[in-house]
Amino acid sequence: MTVRTFVSAVGVILALLLTAVAVPAAWADTNVVKEDGFVRMAAALGNDPGFQERLAAAAAGTFESSVSLPEPVRNLAAGAIKDAASGMQSWSDYPQAWEETARNSHRLNFGTIKAEEAQSSTALQLDIAPLVRLIRDHFASSTGIRLDVPEQSVVTLGQPAQRQVIERVSAFVPLWWMAAVGAVLSALLALAAARRRAVVLIFLGLGGLALAAVWTTTADIAVRAAENLSSGNSVAELFKEEFLASARSGFGEWIAASIWASGGMLALGVIAWLLTGRGRSRSADRSGTGR
């Protein structure tokens, strides 16, 4: 093995290893750690009928338990709570309240809101206060009675260990670009050092397809492991299940894109290899004829 071949092989291996880290980290940074990405992914949960129903019931129950009502108003409140529990998702201002819920929850879990401002800093949290305020506003518009509700209405989503994982992930994944730059430089080094660049493209394409299979398997294992962690709350469990399904689907789109990119690189490498082989064969034939 020549030095150029060795350097090229090392470049290919480094490019694939760094890509294996960069792609999942980039996805997590874009769709989980960054607030807008988290809200986009959580938006689908707000459209799920089963999740809407349980979330509305939880918000209605929180509203009922958080306000002190005089006896004459109890019947009115009972009707408003029943309407909210059964049809809050049909209200025109529900999507905005759900988006605010997702944003507040992201800030609680990813540190935008300081720990001392949260009711608990030891577990993942879902702040449904915007939905509770939504019920309050509808109750006020129908009765003329405006009630005070808590600034935060937190539903615990997990255990302390799960929050620690989130904190580590949120500190690490924004650095994905360093791995991505390293992968690109390693691939360029491999191409520059290679005697036959087509072979490098072929190995990069095959390696990319192998990484897609690894990502798929790893994502499935991670989702199953997360599903086995109980939070002890029915709303939190449903949120977890739906969010994990949304996350798995979103990452699956990135995996599909990587398959197309790797397949294209493999095809380009094979075409270049065939063309190069034909060119060498013609050169060999001409030199033989000249003799």
N, C-alpha and C positions, 0 to 999 in steps of 0.2 A: 504494500500500500504506500503510495506516494504521499508527501506532505500535503499537497493540494487536495487529494482525495480525503485524507484524514480531516483537514480543516473543513471541507465541505460537509462531511458526515456529521461532525460536531455541530456545525451551523444548523443543519436540518433538525437534529435532535433537540437543540436548545430552542429553536423556533417552535417546535411542536409542544415542548414542555411549557414554555411561557404562554403559548396560545391556550393551552389547557387551563391555565389559571386566569388569563386575561378575559376570556369570553364570559364565563360565569360571573366573574367579579364585575365586569362592565354591566351585565344584565341586572345584577343585584343593586348596583349603584344607581342605575337609571330608573328602575321600577320599584325599589323598596326603600333605599336610603334617601333618595331625593323625594321631597314632598309631592311634587306634581305627578311624578310617576306612580307613587303609592296611591294617590287619589284617583288617577286614571284606572288603575287596576281594581281599586275598591269600588269604583262606580258600577261595575257589573254586579256586585253583590247587592247594591241597592235596588236592582231590577229583578232580583230573584224572589218569586212569590213566597216561598217558604221562609226565607230569611226575613223578608219584609214583615210577614205576619208575626213571627216571634219577636222581632225587634220592636214592632209597634206595641205588642203586649208588654214587653219589658219597659218601654218608655212610659206607657200608660200606668203601669204599676208603680214606677218610680215617681211619677207625677202625683198619684194618689197618696203615696206614703210621705211625700215631702212637703205637702201643704196641709195647713190646719183650717178646716172649713166649719163655719157655723151650721147648725142643724138645718135651717131652711134651704141652704145652698147645696146640701149633700146630694139631693135627688138630681139637681141640675148637673152637678159634677159627675155623678154616676153615669148619666146619659152621655156626657162629653167623653168620658173615659172609655165607655163602651164603643162609641163611634170611632175614637182614635185607634183602639185596639183592633177593630175590624176593617177600617178603611183609610187609615192614615196615609198609606202608600198611594192613594188616589188623589190626595190633595195636591194642588198645583205647586205649593211651596215645599213639598216634601223633598224633591231632588236637591234643592239648595241646602236644606237642613242636613241631608245625608252627606253631601259633600263637605259641609262644615264639620260634621261628626268625624269624617275620615281625616280631615286636616288636623283637628284638635287631637285626635288619637295618635296621629303620626308625631306630632310635636311632643306629646307625653312620652312616647316610647323611644324617640330618637334624640331627646335632649334639648329640643328647641325651647321647651318649657322647662325651667329648672326643677330639679327633683323636689325641693321644698315646697314648690307651688302645687305639686300633685298630691293626691290623697295617699298614695303609696308609691314608693320608688323601688319596690322589691319584686314587681311582677309586671307583665305586659298588661296594657289597659286599653279599654274602648270607652271613650267619653261620649255618652249619649245625651248630654245636656242640651245640644241644639234641638233634638227631637222632643225633649221634655218642654223646652220653651215653645216649640211649635204647637204642642197641645195647649199650653197656657194661652198663647195668642188666639187660637181658635175658640177656646173657652171664653176669653174676654170679648171677642167679637160677637159671640152669640148671647152672652149674658150681661155684658157691660161690667163684669167683675174681673179686675186684674189682680192676679196673685203673684207673690214672690216665690221663685223656685231657686234651688242651689245653682251656683255658677258652674259647678262640675257635678256630673252624675256618672261615676266611673264603674264600669263592669270589668272585673279582673279576667284576663285572658289566659294567664299561664302561671308558671312557677318561677321563683327567683332565678333558677339555673337557666331558664329560657331567656330571661332578660339579659343575663350575662352574655349569652351567645349573641344576642342582637347587638349589644354594645361592642363586642369584639368585631363582629361583621361590619358594623357601621364605621369603625375606625380603620379597617383594612381595605374594604372594597373601593373606596375612592382613589386608591393608588393603582387601580387596574391599568391606567395609561402607561405606567412605567413598564409593566410586563408586556403591554402591546407594542411599545416602542422597541423593547428588547427583542421581541419576536420578529418584527419587521427587519431590524438590523441583522439578526442572526440569519434570516432567510436571504437577505442581500449578500451577506458574507458567503453563504453556501453557494449562491449562484456565481459570485465573482471568483471563487476559488475552484469551482468545478471544471473538469475537462469537458464534460458533456452536461450542459445545463438542462437538457431535456430530462435527464435521469433525476436531477434534483426536483424538478417540477412534478415528476411522477411520484417520488417519495413524499413530497409535501402534500400532494393530493390524496394519496393513500393514507397518510398520517392524519389528515384532516377528517377523512371518513371514519377512521378508527376512533378519533376523539369524539365525533358525534355519537358513536355507539356508547362510548364511556360516559358522556354527559347524560344520555338518555337513561342509562342504567342507574347512574348515581342520583339523578333527579327523582326517579321512581323510588329508590331506597330512602332518600331523604324525606319525601312526602309521606311514605308509609310510617317512618319513624316518628314524624311530627304528629301524625294522626293518632298514634298510640299514646301520646302524652295528654292526659286528661286535665282540664281546667276546673272541673266541678261546677260548671255553669252552662245551662242549655244554650243560651244566646251566644256565649263565648265559643262553645263547641261548634255551633253552626257557622259562626263567623270564620273560625279556624278552617273548617272543612271547605267552605266556599272560597276563602282566600287562597288556600293551598291549591285548589283546583284551578283557580284563575292564574296563579303563579306558574303552575306546571304547564298550562296551556301557553302562557306568554313566553316562557323559556323554550317551549317546543318550537315556537316560530323562529327563534334565534337559531336553534339547532337545525331546522329545515334550511335556513339561509346559509348556514355553514356547510351543509351537505351540497347545496347547489354550487357554492364557491369552490369547495374541494373537488367536486366532480368536474367543474370547468377547468381547474388547474390540472387535474389528472388527464383530461382529454387533450388539453393544450400540450402537455408533456409528451403524451403518446404520439400526437401528430408531429411534433418537433422531432421526436426520436425516429419516427419512420422516414421523415424527409431527410434528416441527417444521414440515416443509414443508406438511403438511396443515393444521396450525393457522394458518399464515400465509395459505394459500389461502382458508380460511374467513373470516379477518379481512378479506382483500382483497374477497371477495364481499359481505360485509356492508356494508363502506364504500361499495362501488359501488352497492348497492341503496338505501342511505340517500340517496345523491345523486339 
